[in-house]
C-alpha cells in the first residue's frame, strides 16, 4: 500500500491511453463444520481502491486503503466513491444448530458407512465502484453459499459426493430447504457409489443432461474465446477465425451476464462497461471474442463488457460471466434413443483443458450407463477425454431447456463468480475412461 494522495496526483497527471479507479468495500463471514462440530468461524473486511493506467499492452496498477483523507482528496477532483456499507450478517447460533441437526440426520440415515461430513456456510457482501474517467458506476454483489461433501466408506472402498447451494439475494426463503435436499441427495449418491460398477472404457456416445450445467462449454470453448488468450497465442485455434465456421450449425454459444439471479450476473463489468449479451458462436459461425477495454483496442473495436477482476488489487482481464450453449429442438427421450449405448452425465467434476489445441479431460461425478436407449445403473469414476473444437463440429442433437450451474472460475490467479449452462446434449463420440 502507498500513500493514496500522492498516488492520486500521479494517477491523474500521467499520460496514458486510458485509466480507471476501482473501489471495493466487502464483508465476509463463514462457518466451517466437520467431525460433527464447528471447526472454526471467520469474518473479514476489505476496503480499498485500485488505480490503473493502460498504455499499449502495459497496465500499471497501484492500490491503497480507502481513508477519509483519500475520500476528501477524490472529492476535490470531482470523484465521488459513493460506496454503501456492506453487511454480512446471519444468525450465527441458528446456522450452527442447523448444521448440527443436518449432520446428525445424515449420519443417522447413513448408518455406519458415513466416514465424515464436511460443511461450509458463508455470506459475502460487496459494493464496487468503477470510476471510468467521467463518473463512478456502482455494482453490488451478495452471495450466500452452502457446500457439503459426504464421505462414505465400506471395506476398502471410499466414495465422496459433493453438492452446493448459492443464493444471490439476502432473503432467499428456500435456501435452507435447498441445502437439506442437496445434502440428502449427496448422502444417497455417496452411498450408492459404494455399490456402483466402474465406468466402461472406450469411444462411445455421451449424453450430457442439462442439470450438469455447462462446464464442458465453459472449459472447452469459453476460455479459448477470451481475447487475451487468442491475441497472445495461448489459444491459437480461433485466432483470425471471426466470420468463419468453427462448429456445427446446431451450436450457438452466448455469454450474457445480464441474466438476473445467477452467480455470474452483473450490471457493469469491472471497467465500468455496461454488461451485454454477446453471441460468441452463431449457428457454427464465430462472431466475436470476450473482450475487455485493452483487448478491444488491439482489435479496433469496443469492449463487450467482459473485463473482470477479483479485487481492487487485481487488474481486469477478459473473463466469462454467464456462458451457455443455446437450446435446440430435441426431446430428452429422443436423445436417449439416439445414444443407444453409452453413458449419461448428470454432474461434471473437475478437469483440465489445453488452450493451445482444445484437448480436455473431465471427471464425471454422477454418471449412468445408457443401455438400449434407456437409463441404466449408476457408474463410478468415469472420465471424459476429447477435443473441444472437434466436439463443437460434431454436435448435432441439442435439447431445449438450458440447465445451469454456478461456480468460481480461476484465471491468472484471480477467481471470478460465473455461471454456465447447457441443454441436454448428445456428444456422438467421446473417449470414456474408468478406474
ABEGO torsion letter per residue (X at the ends): XBBAAAAAAAAAABBBABBBBBBBBBBBBBBBBBGGBBABBBBBBBBBBBBBBBBEABBBBBBBBBBAAAAAAAAAAGBBAGBBBBBBBBBAAAAAAAAAAAAAAAAAAAEAABABBBBBBBBBBBBBBBBAGABBBBBBBBBBBBBBBBBBBBEABBBBBBBBBBBABABBAAAAAAAAAAAAAAAAAAAAAAABBBBBBEBBBBBBBAAAEAAAAAAAAAAAABAAAAAAGABAAABGABGBBABBAABBBBBBAABBGBAABBABBAAGBBBBBBBABBGGBBABBBBBAAAAAAAGBBBAGABBBABAABBBBBBBBBBBBBBBABBAAAAAAAAGBEBBBABBBBBBBBAAAGBBBBBBABBBBBBGGBBBBBBBGBBBBBBAAAAAAABABBBABBBBBBBBBBBGGBBBBBBBBBBBBBBABBBBBBX
